[in-house]
Amino acid sequence: MTHEEKRAWIMLVVSVIAYAGYVTVVLGRHDGGPLTAVPYVGALLWTVGGAMVASIVAEIVMGVANPRASRVTDDRDREIGRLGDHVGHAFVVIGAVSAMLMAMAEWDWFWIANVIYLCFVLSAVIGALAKVIVYRRGVPQW
């Protein structure tokens, strides 16, 4: 497994766990009132920050566990990275457009923030998943 594939796996796992933790915390704070009244900002910020730290720590651990592993990227790694990024970026655009439409319709900030966060997570997960699949099956020939 190449260094870049390991990084994709880290992104995939950390993103899923962090978002699942966020949803668990927010739904755990829900006491029967409207969901928009749940305090979510702190949980969102801690989850995003925690995911960044966890990803960095996981990459450091990966490097320490196998210090002699090659970190050289070749054309195949760059092509796979580009493909995964293109797939993932679509969800960032979807999130931005959704948030813009929700703001125009004057939806509650809770929904706008959560749609943006969900789309960032989907971007990371789908992009990393695309990279892992391409590493396993090969670069598609168009």
Phi and psi in degrees as GROMACS dihedral restraints (atoms count N, CA, C in turn):
[ dihedral_restraints ]
;  ai    aj    ak    al  type     phi  dphi    fc
    3     4     5     6     1   -76.2    20    10
    4     5     6     7     1   164.1    20    10
    6     7     8     9     1   -60.0    20    10
    7     8     9    10     1   -41.6    20    10
    9    10    11    12     1   -67.5    20    10
   10    11    12    13     1   -35.7    20    10
   12    13    14    15     1   -66.7    20    10
   13    14    15    16     1   -39.2    20    10
   15    16    17    18     1   -62.3    20    10
   16    17    18    19     1   -39.7    20    10
   18    19    20    21     1   -63.2    20    10
   19    20    21    22     1   -38.7    20    10
   21    22    23    24     1   -64.1    20    10
   22    23    24    25     1   -41.9    20    10
   24    25    26    27     1   -61.9    20    10
   25    26    27    28     1   -42.4    20    10
   27    28    29    30     1   -60.4    20    10
   28    29    30    31     1   -47.0    20    10
   30    31    32    33     1   -59.8    20    10
   31    32    33    34     1   -43.5    20    10
   33    34    35    36     1   -62.4    20    10
   34    35    36    37     1   -51.7    20    10
   36    37    38    39     1   -67.6    20    10
   37    38    39    40     1   -46.5    20    10
   39    40    41    42     1   -63.0    20    10
   40    41    42    43     1   -42.0    20    10
   42    43    44    45     1   -63.2    20    10
   43    44    45    46     1   -44.7    20    10
   45    46    47    48     1   -65.4    20    10
   46    47    48    49     1   -46.0    20    10
   48    49    50    51     1   -64.8    20    10
   49    50    51    52     1   -43.2    20    10
   51    52    53    54     1   -63.6    20    10
   52    53    54    55     1   -44.9    20    10
   54    55    56    57     1   -67.4    20    10
   55    56    57    58     1   -39.7    20    10
   57    58    59    60     1   -61.5    20    10
   58    59    60    61     1   -39.6    20    10
   60    61    62    63     1   -63.5    20    10
   61    62    63    64     1   -42.3    20    10
   63    64    65    66     1   -61.6    20    10
   64    65    66    67     1   -48.7    20    10
   66    67    68    69     1   -61.5    20    10
   67    68    69    70     1   -40.6    20    10
   69    70    71    72     1   -61.7    20    10
   70    71    72    73     1   -44.8    20    10
   72    73    74    75     1   -64.8    20    10
   73    74    75    76     1   -46.8    20    10
   75    76    77    78     1   -64.7    20    10
   76    77    78    79     1   -45.5    20    10
   78    79    80    81     1   -69.3    20    10
   79    80    81    82     1   -28.2    20    10
   81    82    83    84     1   -68.6    20    10
   82    83    84    85     1   -26.6    20    10
   84    85    86    87     1   -84.3    20    10
   85    86    87    88     1   -11.4    20    10
   87    88    89    90     1   -72.5    20    10
   88    89    90    91     1   119.8    20    10
   90    91    92    93     1  -113.9    20    10
   91    92    93    94     1    27.6    20    10
   93    94    95    96     1   100.6    20    10
   94    95    96    97     1   -16.1    20    10
   96    97    98    99     1   -80.5    20    10
   97    98    99   100     1  -168.0    20    10
   99   100   101   102     1   -67.5    20    10
  100   101   102   103     1   141.2    20    10
  102   103   104   105     1   -61.8    20    10
  103   104   105   106     1   -28.4    20    10
  105   106   107   108     1   -68.9    20    10
  106   107   108   109     1   -13.4    20    10
  108   109   110   111     1   -88.9    20    10
  109   110   111   112     1    -7.0    20    10
  111   112   113   114     1   -71.1    20    10
  112   113   114   115     1   132.3    20    10
  114   115   116   117     1   -71.2    20    10
  115   116   117   118     1   112.6    20    10
  117   118   119   120     1  -116.8    20    10
  118   119   120   121     1   -20.7    20    10
  120   121   122   123     1   -60.5    20    10
  121   122   123   124     1   -48.9    20    10
  123   124   125   126     1   -60.7    20    10
  124   125   126   127     1   -44.7    20    10
  126   127   128   129     1   -63.1    20    10
  127   128   129   130     1   -40.2    20    10
  129   130   131   132     1   -64.2    20    10
  130   131   132   133     1   -47.6    20    10
  132   133   134   135     1   -64.7    20    10
  133   134   135   136     1   -42.6    20    10
  135   136   137   138     1   -65.9    20    10
  136   137   138   139     1   -37.4    20    10
  138   139   140   141     1   -67.3    20    10
  139   140   141   142     1   -45.4    20    10
  141   142   143   144     1   -63.2    20    10
  142   143   144   145     1   -47.9    20    10
  144   145   146   147     1   -62.4    20    10
  145   146   147   148     1   -43.0    20    10
  147   148   149   150     1   -63.2    20    10
  148   149   150   151     1   -37.9    20    10
  150   151   152   153     1   -66.0    20    10
  151   152   153   154     1   -39.5    20    10
  153   154   155   156     1   -63.1    20    10
  154   155   156   157     1   -47.5    20    10
  156   157   158   159     1   -63.3    20    10
  157   158   159   160     1   -44.2    20    10
  159   160   161   162     1   -61.4    20    10
  160   161   162   163     1   -40.1    20    10
  162   163   164   165     1   -64.7    20    10
  163   164   165   166     1   -44.0    20    10
  165   166   167   168     1   -63.8    20    10
  166   167   168   169     1   -45.8    20    10
  168   169   170   171     1   -62.7    20    10
  169   170   171   172     1   -42.4    20    10
  171   172   173   174     1   -62.2    20    10
  172   173   174   175     1   -39.5    20    10
  174   175   176   177     1   -68.5    20    10
  175   176   177   178     1   -37.0    20    10
  177   178   179   180     1   -64.6    20    10
  178   179   180   181     1   -45.6    20    10
  180   181   182   183     1   -60.6    20    10
  181   182   183   184     1   -41.4    20    10
  183   184   185   186     1   -60.5    20    10
  184   185   186   187     1   -41.5    20    10
  186   187   188   189     1   -68.8    20    10
  187   188   189   190     1   -38.7    20    10
  189   190   191   192     1   -71.5    20    10
  190   191   192   193     1   -37.4    20    10
  192   193   194   195     1   -65.9    20    10
  193   194   195   196     1   -32.0    20    10
  195   196   197   198     1  -137.7    20    10
  196   197   198   199     1    74.4    20    10
  198   199   200   201     1   -67.2    20    10
  199   200   201   202     1   -20.5    20    10
  201   202   203   204     1   -92.4    20    10
  202   203   204   205     1     0.3    20    10
  204   205   206   207     1   -65.0    20    10
  205   206   207   208     1   141.1    20    10
  207   208   209   210     1   -72.3    20    10
  208   209   210   211     1   133.6    20    10
  210   211   212   213     1  -109.0    20    10
  211   212   213   214     1    13.3    20    10
  213   214   215   216     1   -74.3    20    10
  214   215   216   217     1   133.3    20    10
  216   217   218   219     1  -106.3    20    10
  217   218   219   220     1   140.7    20    10
  219   220   221   222     1  -110.7    20    10
  220   221   222   223     1  -173.0    20    10
  222   223   224   225     1   -61.2    20    10
  223   224   225   226     1   -37.4    20    10
  225   226   227   228     1   -63.0    20    10
  226   227   228   229     1   -44.6    20    10
  228   229   230   231     1   -61.2    20    10
  229   230   231   232     1   -42.9    20    10
  231   232   233   234     1   -65.8    20    10
  232   233   234   235     1   -39.7    20    10
  234   235   236   237     1   -65.8    20    10
  235   236   237   238     1   -43.2    20    10
  237   238   239   240     1   -65.0    20    10
  238   239   240   241     1   -43.0    20    10
  240   241   242   243     1   -60.0    20    10
  241   242   243   244     1   -43.2    20    10
  243   244   245   246     1   -63.9    20    10
  244   245   246   247     1   -44.1    20    10
  246   247   248   249     1   -62.1    20    10
  247   248   249   250     1   -47.5    20    10
  249   250   251   252     1   -61.5    20    10
  250   251   252   253     1   -39.6    20    10
  252   253   254   255     1   -65.5    20    10
  253   254   255   256     1   -41.0    20    10
  255   256   257   258     1   -63.2    20    10
  256   257   258   259     1   -43.2    20    10
  258   259   260   261     1   -63.0    20    10
  259   260   261   262     1   -46.2    20    10
  261   262   263   264     1   -66.9    20    10
  262   263   264   265     1   -37.6    20    10
  264   265   266   267     1   -64.0    20    10
  265   266   267   268     1   -23.7    20    10
  267   268   269   270     1   -58.7    20    10
  268   269   270   271     1   -36.6    20    10
  270   271   272   273     1   -74.0    20    10
  271   272   273   274     1   -27.3    20    10
  273   274   275   276     1   -65.8    20    10
  274   275   276   277     1   -42.0    20    10
  276   277   278   279     1   -65.4    20    10
  277   278   279   280     1   -43.7    20    10
  279   280   281   282     1   -59.6    20    10
  280   281   282   283     1   -42.6    20    10
  282   283   284   285     1   -64.5    20    10
  283   284   285   286     1   -41.4    20    10
  285   286   287   288     1   -65.3    20    10
  286   287   288   289     1   -45.4    20    10
  288   289   290   291     1   -65.2    20    10
  289   290   291   292     1   -42.6    20    10
  291   292   293   294     1   -60.9    20    10
  292   293   294   295     1   -45.8    20    10
  294   295   296   297     1   -63.6    20    10
  295   296   297   298     1   -39.5    20    10
  297   298   299   300     1   -63.0    20    10
  298   299   300   301     1   -45.4    20    10
  300   301   302   303     1   -65.6    20    10
  301   302   303   304     1   -38.6    20    10
  303   304   305   306     1   -66.1    20    10
  304   305   306   307     1   -38.4    20    10
  306   307   308   309     1   -66.4    20    10
  307   308   309   310     1   -40.8    20    10
  309   310   311   312     1   -63.5    20    10
  310   311   312   313     1   -33.7    20    10
  312   313   314   315     1   -84.5    20    10
  313   314   315   316     1     2.8    20    10
  315   316   317   318     1    59.6    20    10
  316   317   318   319     1    42.8    20    10
  318   319   320   321     1   -71.2    20    10
  319   320   321   322     1   162.1    20    10
  321   322   323   324     1   -63.7    20    10
  322   323   324   325     1   147.1    20    10
  324   325   326   327     1   -59.4    20    10
  325   326   327   328     1   -32.0    20    10
  327   328   329   330     1   -53.4    20    10
  328   329   330   331     1   -48.8    20    10
  330   331   332   333     1   -69.2    20    10
  331   332   333   334     1   -40.2    20    10
  333   334   335   336     1   -62.8    20    10
  334   335   336   337     1   -49.1    20    10
  336   337   338   339     1   -62.0    20    10
  337   338   339   340     1   -40.5    20    10
  339   340   341   342     1   -72.8    20    10
  340   341   342   343     1   -32.4    20    10
  342   343   344   345     1   -67.5    20    10
  343   344   345   346     1   -41.9    20    10
  345   346   347   348     1   -62.1    20    10
  346   347   348   349     1   -46.5    20    10
  348   349   350   351     1   -63.0    20    10
  349   350   351   352     1   -44.8    20    10
  351   352   353   354     1   -58.3    20    10
  352   353   354   355     1   -42.3    20    10
  354   355   356   357     1   -70.2    20    10
  355   356   357   358     1   -34.3    20    10
  357   358   359   360     1   -62.5    20    10
  358   359   360   361     1   -43.3    20    10
  360   361   362   363     1   -64.9    20    10
  361   362   363   364     1   -45.7    20    10
  363   364   365   366     1   -60.4    20    10
  364   365   366   367     1   -38.0    20    10
  366   367   368   369     1   -60.2    20    10
  367   368   369   370     1   -47.4    20    10
  369   370   371   372     1   -66.2    20    10
  370   371   372   373     1   -45.5    20    10
  372   373   374   375     1   -68.8    20    10
  373   374   375   376     1   -49.7    20    10
  375   376   377   378     1   -67.5    20    10
  376   377   378   379     1   -39.9    20    10
  378   379   380   381     1   -62.9    20    10
  379   380   381   382     1   -45.3    20    10
  381   382   383   384     1   -66.6    20    10
  382   383   384   385     1   -39.6    20    10
  384   385   386   387     1   -63.2    20    10
  385   386   387   388     1   -41.2    20    10
  387   388   389   390     1   -61.5    20    10
  388   389   390   391     1   -42.2    20    10
  390   391   392   393     1   -62.3    20    10
  391   392   393   394     1   -46.1    20    10
  393   394   395   396     1   -61.9    20    10
  394   395   396   397     1   -44.2    20    10
  396   397   398   399     1   -62.4    20    10
  397   398   399   400     1   -43.6    20    10
  399   400   401   402     1   -68.4    20    10
  400   401   402   403     1   -36.7    20    10
  402   403   404   405     1   -61.7    20    10
  403   404   405   406     1   -37.3    20    10
  405   406   407   408     1   -79.0    20    10
  406   407   408   409     1   -36.1    20    10
  408   409   410   411     1  -106.6    20    10
  409   410   411   412     1   -15.6    20    10
  411   412   413   414     1   104.6    20    10
  412   413   414   415     1   159.1    20    10
  414   415   416   417     1   -73.5    20    10
  415   416   417   418     1   127.9    20    10
  417   418   419   420     1   -67.0    20    10
  418   419   420   421     1   142.6    20    10
  420   421   422   423     1   -97.1    20    10
  421   422   423   424     1   115.9    20    10
